[in-house]
């Protein structure tokens, strides 16, 4: 059995540490820079679960604003619009994805970096 090797991907809002991509689940650690944000997006084929490790920020989940700080958990069902936004400190999130994982399954509705799909 091969041991998975984590790898990092730089993003305009921070970085992703891919810990596991073992279908039907995936594990990432998201590092969101202060005052940066991910796109407003949804997924057709996967649910997501977020656990805040540290920092502060806000999540938009189906038009609700959720305050984020260490220890907060949030479930995002597939098909629901969502966005993560960093606050004053770097926001570190453990993200678990369940279902059919494909990076192409990101439908961006708004994106300050011009990545609308």
C-alpha positions in Angstrom: 0.0 0.0 0.0 1.4 3.4 -1.0 1.5 6.1 1.6 -0.3 9.3 0.4 2.0 12.3 0.2 0.5 15.7 1.0 1.1 18.5 -1.4 0.4 22.3 -1.4 -1.4 24.4 -4.0 -1.1 28.2 -3.9 -4.3 30.1 -4.4 -4.9 33.8 -4.7 -6.6 33.8 -1.3 -4.0 31.6 0.4 -3.2 27.9 0.0 -4.6 24.4 0.2 -2.7 21.5 1.8 -4.1 18.3 0.2 -3.8 15.6 2.8 -5.8 12.9 1.2 -7.6 12.4 -2.1 -9.0 8.9 -1.6 -12.3 8.8 -3.3 -15.1 9.0 -2.1 -13.6 11.4 0.4 -11.0 14.1 0.4 -9.1 16.0 3.1 -7.7 19.5 2.8 -6.4 22.1 5.1 -7.3 25.6 3.8 -5.2 28.6 4.9 -7.1 31.8 4.1 -5.2 35.1 4.3 -6.6 37.9 6.4 -9.4 39.8 4.5 -9.2 37.4 1.5 -12.1 35.2 0.3 -12.9 32.2 -1.8 -15.4 32.4 -4.6 -19.1 32.2 -4.0 -19.6 28.6 -5.3 -21.5 25.4 -5.1 -20.8 21.7 -6.0 -23.1 19.3 -7.9 -21.5 16.1 -6.7 -20.1 16.6 -3.2 -20.9 17.7 0.3 -18.3 19.5 2.4 -17.7 19.7 6.2 -15.5 22.5 7.6 -13.8 22.5 11.1 -12.1 25.7 12.1 -8.7 25.0 13.4 -7.7 28.6 14.1 -8.2 32.2 13.2 -11.4 34.1 12.4 -13.7 34.8 9.5 -17.1 34.4 8.1 -18.8 31.6 6.0 -21.7 32.3 3.7 -23.8 29.2 3.5 -27.1 29.5 1.5 -27.2 33.3 2.2 -26.7 32.8 6.0 -23.6 34.5 7.5 -21.8 32.2 10.0 -19.1 33.6 12.3 -16.0 31.4 12.3 -13.5 30.9 15.1 -11.6 27.9 16.4 -13.8 24.9 17.1 -16.7 25.9 14.9 -18.1 23.2 12.5 -20.2 23.7 9.4 -21.7 21.2 7.0 -22.4 22.3 3.4 -24.6 20.0 1.4 -24.0 19.7 -2.4 -26.0 22.3 -4.4 -25.8 24.9 -1.7 -24.0 28.3 -2.4 -21.1 28.9 0.0 -18.0 31.0 0.5 -15.3 31.3 3.1 -13.9 34.7 4.1 -10.9 35.5 6.2 -11.1 38.0 9.1 -8.4 39.8 10.9 -6.2 36.7 11.4 -5.3 33.9 9.0 -8.2 31.4 8.9 -7.2 27.7 9.0 -9.9 25.3 8.1 -10.0 21.5 7.9 -12.1 20.6 4.9 -13.6 17.2 4.4 -15.3 16.5 1.0 -17.7 13.6 0.6 -19.0 12.2 -2.7 -17.6 12.4 -6.2 -14.6 14.7 -6.0 -13.5 16.6 -9.1 -11.9 20.0 -9.1 -14.0 20.8 -12.1 -17.1 20.5 -9.9 -16.7 24.1 -8.7 -19.4 26.3 -10.1 -18.3 29.8 -9.3 -21.0 32.5 -9.1 -18.8 35.4 -7.9 -15.0 35.6 -7.7 -12.9 38.6 -7.1 -10.0 37.0 -8.9 -11.9 36.6 -12.2 -12.4 32.8 -12.1 -16.1 32.7 -12.9 -17.2 29.4 -14.4 
